[in-house]
């Protein structure tokens, strides 16, 4: 089944630049040591929230079958790498409960374009009958 095209306005961030290492303080009374952890950047949290709000037709579909992902990413400049945005987009689809798990994605068709005036993502999902 083809669910049609969805447009998400804004620049898709790169997964590799969206996490910061933080120190998590252990509870000394319980003998816990401090350890490292990862925290999403404010930019990633803002993009996830914007994606959620704009993802009307795909939100809460809960696709649990294998699927193909077709995506055109329009960046404001040529600096961004297409492959680094794909993981973020698949994570956003899980965040919006469009898909249950991105390991069900069996094929990705991705293209990169430049549109400084209107950065966006245009995508569609096609489910594959099992």
Secondary structure, DSSP 8 states (H G I E B T S, - for coil): -B---EEEES----GGGSEEEEEE---GGGT---EEEEEE-HHHHHHHHHHHHH-TTTTT--B-S-EEEEEEEEESSTTS-HHHHHHHHHHHHHHTTSBS-GGGEEEEEEEEEE-TTS-EEEEEEEE---
